[in-house]
Amino acid sequence: MTHDGTDRFVRMVAPRTAEIVAEGDLTPGDGQVVVDIGYCGICGTDTHGYDSAALSPAVFGHEWMGVVAAVGPRVSQLEVGQRVVAGVGPACGDCAQCRAGHADHCDLAFAEANGVTDDAPEHGGYGTRIRVSARRAIPVPDALSDVEAGLLEPATVTFHAVRRARISLGATVVVQGAGPIGLLTAQHARAGGAGRIVVSEPSETRRLAARRLGFTDVVRPDELHSALAEASGGLGADVLFECSGVASLLQPSAELVRRGGTLALLGYPGTDSSVNYGDWQSRELTVIGSLAYTHSDFLGTMTLVAQGRIDVASLHTGTIGLDELESMFAELGSGQSTHTKVLVDPRR
């Protein structure tokens, strides 16, 4: 990758080919702000996007935090110098979902999360600056460090999923996969009142990370059936969070859930899955999909992190500059990396 100029950003030009581009003058328009990026987290979505070059430009580098550098007309809720994190705005009140009373599924907020609004940024947070709708820049409490702010987006994804699962106090929970999403899901489940939490993960490095976060029922996948039988008295999981995104695990995951229990889907498979529909129906499983978040999810997550009930900082295992991004994508995509969560400092 080559670059020219002080302000710059990374964009995909072909599968596994990125380039650093000089940033033009960014002037915020009506309802917009310009943010100096502090950190941008590398997400599994980004690594898939690197392989395929198929992501929306606004989504490639969507886990950013920074400081407001300029505000445009009709922006009253943000000030220059204020720390913010990338999120989605409050429910709009005007879309079909909002008018029907389903504000948690606001069409505008969902479009913002997927980078497809008319005013979506020209690029994501793999850059020194970004121009974005002020709706999407959420103020960061003083109690949070910059690193914690840089990890808020994935923490909010998992907050949203656990909230949707409506865990009962004392529930037996399985978290399948102990990558960043799985580790954050397990913590939110614990904060939400789960009883026994069994974490299943093939990587020893990731199992150690789960244990460091205070989880004791941490097992290899081949140990999961016996560990769950012991934890649940042979009944099965009240709630299973599938965080690996491995399509072939969907039916085996469902079979670990007790009759009347909940299968919660976070991992996003890239291929179709085969399931036993009759099994799901006869056992009256509740299946809950989860994607992205709402504005209120960000506020709730910030509160939990500020109170120390969710530890995001310990997931941070490395910081790189823009020039190192391609090699890090290759490392993370290899399946051999020991990193949990890598942050990009674009001015490094």
FENZILIN-V846214 format. One record per pair of residues at least 6 apart in sequence whose C-alpha atoms are under 7 Angstrom apart, sorted by the first residue. I is the first residue (numbers start at 1). J is the second residue. D is the distance in Angstrom with one decimal. If there is no record, write none. Layout:
i:I j:J d:D
i:I j:J d:D
This chain:
i:1 j:18 d:6.7
i:1 j:19 d:4.9
i:1 j:20 d:5.9
i:1 j:323 d:6.9
i:2 j:19 d:6.4
i:2 j:20 d:5.7
i:3 j:20 d:5.0
i:3 j:21 d:5.6
i:3 j:22 d:6.3
i:4 j:22 d:5.5
i:5 j:22 d:5.4
i:7 j:22 d:6.0
i:7 j:23 d:5.1
i:7 j:128 d:5.5
i:7 j:129 d:6.9
i:8 j:20 d:6.4
i:8 j:21 d:5.3
i:8 j:22 d:4.3
i:8 j:23 d:4.6
i:8 j:127 d:5.5
i:8 j:128 d:5.8
i:9 j:20 d:5.5
i:9 j:21 d:5.4
i:9 j:22 d:6.6
i:9 j:23 d:6.4
i:9 j:126 d:5.6
i:9 j:127 d:3.7
i:9 j:128 d:6.4
i:10 j:18 d:6.6
i:10 j:19 d:5.6
i:10 j:20 d:4.5
i:10 j:21 d:6.2
i:10 j:126 d:5.5
i:10 j:127 d:6.1
i:11 j:18 d:5.6
i:11 j:19 d:5.7
i:11 j:20 d:6.6
i:12 j:18 d:4.4
i:12 j:19 d:6.5
i:12 j:53 d:5.7
i:13 j:53 d:6.9
i:14 j:53 d:5.5
i:15 j:50 d:6.0
i:15 j:51 d:5.0
i:15 j:52 d:4.6
i:15 j:53 d:4.8
i:16 j:50 d:5.3
i:16 j:51 d:5.0
i:26 j:131 d:6.6
i:28 j:34 d:5.9
i:28 j:70 d:6.8
i:28 j:71 d:6.1
i:28 j:72 d:4.7
i:28 j:131 d:6.5
i:29 j:72 d:5.1
i:29 j:73 d:6.6
i:30 j:72 d:5.3
i:30 j:73 d:4.7
i:30 j:74 d:5.9
i:31 j:72 d:5.9
i:31 j:73 d:6.0
i:31 j:74 d:5.3
i:31 j:75 d:5.2
i:31 j:133 d:6.0
i:31 j:134 d:5.7
i:32 j:71 d:6.3
i:32 j:72 d:5.3
i:32 j:75 d:7.0
i:32 j:131 d:6.9
i:32 j:132 d:5.5
i:32 j:133 d:4.3
i:32 j:134 d:4.8
i:33 j:68 d:6.8
i:33 j:70 d:5.7
i:33 j:71 d:4.4
i:33 j:72 d:5.8
i:33 j:131 d:5.8
i:33 j:132 d:5.7
i:33 j:133 d:6.3
i:33 j:134 d:5.5
i:34 j:68 d:6.0
i:34 j:69 d:5.5
i:34 j:70 d:5.1
i:34 j:71 d:6.5
i:34 j:129 d:6.9
i:34 j:130 d:5.6
i:34 j:131 d:4.4
i:34 j:132 d:6.4
i:35 j:66 d:6.0
i:35 j:67 d:5.4
i:35 j:68 d:4.4
i:35 j:69 d:5.2
i:35 j:129 d:5.6
i:35 j:130 d:5.4
i:35 j:131 d:6.4
i:36 j:66 d:5.3
i:36 j:67 d:5.2
i:36 j:68 d:6.3
i:36 j:69 d:6.0
i:36 j:128 d:5.9
i:36 j:129 d:4.6
i:36 j:130 d:6.7
i:37 j:64 d:6.8
i:37 j:65 d:5.9
i:37 j:66 d:4.2
i:37 j:67 d:6.7
i:37 j:125 d:6.6
i:37 j:127 d:6.9
i:37 j:128 d:5.3
i:37 j:129 d:5.4
i:38 j:65 d:5.7
i:38 j:66 d:4.5
i:38 j:345 d:6.1
i:39 j:64 d:5.6
i:39 j:65 d:5.6
i:39 j:66 d:6.7
i:39 j:150 d:5.6
i:39 j:343 d:6.0
i:39 j:344 d:5.4
i:39 j:345 d:5.0
i:40 j:61 d:6.5
i:40 j:63 d:5.2
i:40 j:64 d:4.0
i:40 j:65 d:6.5
i:40 j:125 d:5.7
i:40 j:126 d:6.4
i:40 j:150 d:6.1
i:40 j:343 d:5.5
i:40 j:344 d:5.1
i:40 j:345 d:6.8
i:41 j:63 d:5.0
i:41 j:64 d:6.3
i:41 j:150 d:6.3
i:41 j:151 d:6.7
i:41 j:342 d:6.0
i:41 j:343 d:4.4
i:41 j:344 d:6.1
i:42 j:61 d:6.9
i:42 j:342 d:5.8
i:42 j:343 d:6.2
i:46 j:60 d:5.6
i:46 j:61 d:6.6
i:47 j:329 d:5.7
i:47 j:333 d:6.4
i:49 j:55 d:5.3
i:49 j:60 d:7.0
i:56 j:115 d:6.3
i:57 j:122 d:6.3
i:57 j:123 d:4.8
i:57 j:124 d:6.2
i:58 j:115 d:5.1
i:58 j:120 d:6.3
i:58 j:121 d:5.3
i:58 j:122 d:6.1
i:58 j:123 d:4.7
i:58 j:124 d:4.5
i:59 j:114 d:6.6
i:59 j:115 d:5.7
i:59 j:124 d:5.9
i:60 j:124 d:5.4
i:61 j:124 d:4.6
i:61 j:125 d:4.7
i:61 j:126 d:5.3
i:62 j:124 d:5.6
i:62 j:125 d:5.9
i:63 j:86 d:6.5
i:63 j:125 d:7.0
i:63 j:150 d:6.7
i:63 j:153 d:5.6
i:64 j:85 d:6.1
i:64 j:86 d:5.6
i:64 j:125 d:5.4
i:64 j:150 d:5.8
i:65 j:84 d:5.7
i:65 j:85 d:4.2
i:65 j:86 d:6.1
i:65 j:149 d:6.1
i:65 j:150 d:5.3
i:66 j:83 d:5.6
i:66 j:84 d:5.6
i:66 j:85 d:6.5
i:67 j:81 d:5.6
i:67 j:82 d:5.4
i:67 j:83 d:4.4
i:67 j:84 d:6.0
i:68 j:79 d:6.7
i:68 j:80 d:4.9
i:68 j:81 d:5.2
i:68 j:82 d:5.4
i:68 j:83 d:6.4
i:69 j:80 d:5.3
i:69 j:81 d:6.3
i:70 j:80 d:5.7
i:71 j:79 d:6.9
i:71 j:80 d:6.8
i:75 j:134 d:6.9
i:82 j:139 d:7.0
i:83 j:139 d:5.9
i:83 j:140 d:5.6
i:84 j:137 d:5.5
i:84 j:138 d:5.0
i:84 j:139 d:4.3
i:84 j:140 d:5.2
i:85 j:137 d:5.6
i:85 j:138 d:5.3
i:85 j:139 d:6.5
i:85 j:140 d:6.5
i:85 j:149 d:6.5
i:86 j:136 d:5.9
i:86 j:137 d:5.2
i:86 j:138 d:6.4
i:87 j:136 d:4.9
i:87 j:137 d:6.1
i:87 j:138 d:6.3
i:87 j:295 d:6.9
i:88 j:109 d:5.5
i:88 j:112 d:5.9
i:88 j:113 d:6.1
i:88 j:135 d:6.6
i:88 j:136 d:4.6
i:88 j:294 d:6.6
i:88 j:295 d:5.5
i:89 j:109 d:5.9
i:89 j:135 d:4.5
i:89 j:136 d:5.1
i:89 j:295 d:5.5
i:90 j:295 d:5.2
i:91 j:103 d:5.6
i:91 j:106 d:5.4
i:91 j:109 d:6.4
i:92 j:98 d:7.0
i:92 j:106 d:6.7
i:92 j:108 d:6.6
i:93 j:99 d:6.3
i:95 j:106 d:6.7
i:95 j:107 d:6.1
i:97 j:103 d:6.4
i:97 j:105 d:6.3
i:97 j:106 d:5.5
i:97 j:107 d:6.4
i:98 j:106 d:5.6
i:104 j:294 d:6.4
i:109 j:294 d:7.0
i:111 j:117 d:5.7
i:113 j:292 d:6.5
i:119 j:133 d:6.9
i:120 j:132 d:6.7
i:121 j:131 d:5.9
i:121 j:132 d:5.4
i:126 j:346 d:6.6
i:127 j:346 d:5.6
i:128 j:346 d:5.3
i:128 j:347 d:6.4
i:140 j:149 d:6.9
i:143 j:306 d:5.7
i:144 j:306 d:5.9
i:147 j:313 d:6.5
i:148 j:312 d:6.1
i:148 j:313 d:5.5
i:151 j:312 d:6.4
i:154 j:181 d:6.7
i:155 j:184 d:6.0
i:155 j:301 d:6.8
i:156 j:293 d:6.7
i:156 j:297 d:6.0
i:156 j:298 d:5.6
i:156 j:301 d:5.7
i:157 j:292 d:5.3
i:157 j:293 d:5.8
i:158 j:181 d:6.6
i:158 j:184 d:6.2
i:158 j:185 d:5.1
i:159 j:188 d:6.1
i:159 j:297 d:6.6
i:159 j:301 d:6.5
i:160 j:293 d:5.5
i:160 j:297 d:6.0
i:161 j:290 d:5.4
i:162 j:185 d:6.8
i:162 j:188 d:6.5
i:162 j:189 d:6.2
i:165 j:264 d:6.5
i:165 j:288 d:6.9
i:167 j:192 d:6.8
i:167 j:194 d:6.7
i:168 j:193 d:6.9
i:168 j:194 d:6.8
i:169 j:193 d:4.7
i:169 j:194 d:5.6
i:169 j:195 d:6.9
i:170 j:193 d:6.0
i:170 j:194 d:4.7
i:170 j:195 d:3.9
i:171 j:194 d:4.8
i:171 j:195 d:5.0
i:171 j:196 d:6.8
i:171 j:238 d:5.9
i:172 j:194 d:6.4
i:172 j:195 d:5.7
i:172 j:196 d:4.9
i:172 j:197 d:6.1
i:172 j:232 d:6.5
i:172 j:237 d:5.4
i:172 j:238 d:5.3
i:172 j:239 d:6.7
i:173 j:194 d:6.7
i:173 j:196 d:6.2
i:173 j:197 d:4.8
i:173 j:198 d:6.2
i:173 j:237 d:5.6
i:173 j:238 d:6.0
i:173 j:239 d:5.0
i:173 j:240 d:5.7
i:174 j:197 d:5.7
i:174 j:198 d:4.7
i:174 j:199 d:5.9
i:174 j:237 d:6.3
i:174 j:239 d:6.5
i:174 j:240 d:4.6
i:174 j:241 d:6.1
i:175 j:182 d:6.3
i:175 j:186 d:6.3
i:175 j:198 d:6.2
i:175 j:199 d:4.8
i:175 j:200 d:6.3
i:175 j:240 d:6.0
i:175 j:241 d:4.9
i:175 j:242 d:6.4
i:175 j:243 d:6.9
i:176 j:182 d:6.9
i:176 j:199 d:6.0
i:176 j:200 d:5.0
i:176 j:201 d:6.6
i:176 j:241 d:6.1
i:176 j:242 d:5.1
i:176 j:243 d:5.5
i:176 j:244 d:6.4
i:177 j:200 d:5.7
i:177 j:201 d:5.0
i:177 j:243 d:5.2
i:177 j:244 d:4.9
i:178 j:199 d:6.9
i:178 j:200 d:6.9
i:178 j:201 d:5.5
i:178 j:206 d:5.8
i:178 j:207 d:6.8
i:178 j:210 d:6.9
i:179 j:206 d:6.6
i:179 j:340 d:6.6
i:180 j:340 d:6.1
i:180 j:341 d:6.6
i:181 j:243 d:6.5
i:182 j:243 d:5.5
i:183 j:210 d:6.4
i:187 j:310 d:6.1
i:188 j:310 d:7.0
i:191 j:309 d:6.7
i:196 j:231 d:6.6
i:197 j:217 d:6.5
i:198 j:217 d:4.8
i:198 j:218 d:5.9
i:198 j:228 d:6.9
i:199 j:217 d:6.2
i:199 j:218 d:4.7
i:199 j:219 d:6.2
i:200 j:218 d:6.0
i:200 j:219 d:5.0
i:200 j:220 d:5.5
i:200 j:221 d:5.4
i:200 j:224 d:6.4
i:201 j:207 d:6.2
i:201 j:219 d:6.4
i:201 j:220 d:5.3
i:201 j:221 d:6.0
i:202 j:220 d:5.1
i:202 j:221 d:6.0
i:205 j:338 d:6.6
i:207 j:218 d:6.3
i:211 j:218 d:6.9
i:228 j:236 d:6.4
i:229 j:235 d:6.7
i:229 j:236 d:6.4
i:235 j:258 d:5.7
i:236 j:256 d:5.6
i:236 j:257 d:5.1
i:236 j:258 d:4.4
i:237 j:256 d:6.1
i:237 j:257 d:4.5
i:237 j:258 d:5.4
i:237 j:261 d:6.9
i:238 j:257 d:6.2
i:238 j:258 d:6.1
i:238 j:261 d:4.8
i:238 j:262 d:6.2
i:239 j:257 d:6.6
i:239 j:261 d:6.0
i:239 j:262 d:4.7
i:239 j:263 d:5.9
i:240 j:257 d:6.5
i:240 j:262 d:6.4
i:240 j:263 d:5.1
i:240 j:264 d:5.9
i:241 j:263 d:6.3
i:241 j:264 d:4.8
i:241 j:265 d:6.0
i:241 j:266 d:6.9
i:242 j:264 d:6.2
i:242 j:265 d:5.1
i:242 j:266 d:5.8
i:242 j:267 d:6.0
i:243 j:265 d:6.8
i:243 j:266 d:5.0
i:243 j:267 d:4.2
i:244 j:267 d:4.9
i:245 j:267 d:3.6
i:245 j:268 d:4.6
i:245 j:269 d:4.5
i:246 j:269 d:5.6
i:247 j:269 d:5.3
i:247 j:271 d:6.3
i:247 j:272 d:6.5
i:247 j:273 d:5.1
i:248 j:273 d:6.2
i:250 j:273 d:6.7
i:250 j:275 d:6.9
i:251 j:275 d:5.1
i:251 j:276 d:6.8
i:254 j:263 d:6.2
i:257 j:263 d:6.8
i:259 j:283 d:4.7
i:259 j:284 d:6.3
i:259 j:285 d:6.4
i:260 j:283 d:6.1
i:260 j:284 d:5.1
i:260 j:285 d:5.1
i:260 j:286 d:6.9
i:261 j:285 d:5.5
i:261 j:286 d:6.2
i:262 j:285 d:5.8
i:262 j:286 d:4.6
i:262 j:287 d:5.8
i:263 j:286 d:6.2
i:263 j:287 d:4.8
i:263 j:288 d:6.3
i:264 j:287 d:5.9
i:264 j:288 d:4.8
i:264 j:289 d:6.0
i:265 j:288 d:6.1
i:265 j:289 d:4.9
i:265 j:290 d:6.1
i:266 j:289 d:6.8
i:266 j:290 d:5.7
i:304 j:310 d:5.7
i:305 j:311 d:6.5
i:315 j:340 d:5.7
i:315 j:341 d:5.6
i:316 j:340 d:6.6
i:316 j:341 d:4.9
i:316 j:342 d:6.0
i:317 j:339 d:5.6
i:317 j:340 d:5.9
i:317 j:341 d:5.6
i:317 j:342 d:5.9
i:318 j:341 d:6.9
i:318 j:342 d:4.8
i:318 j:343 d:6.4
i:319 j:342 d:5.7
i:319 j:343 d:4.8
i:319 j:344 d:5.6
i:319 j:345 d:6.6
i:320 j:343 d:6.5
i:320 j:344 d:5.0
i:320 j:345 d:6.0
i:321 j:344 d:5.5
i:321 j:345 d:5.2
i:321 j:346 d:5.4
i:321 j:347 d:6.8
i:321 j:348 d:5.0
i:322 j:344 d:6.7
i:322 j:346 d:5.4
i:331 j:337 d:5.8
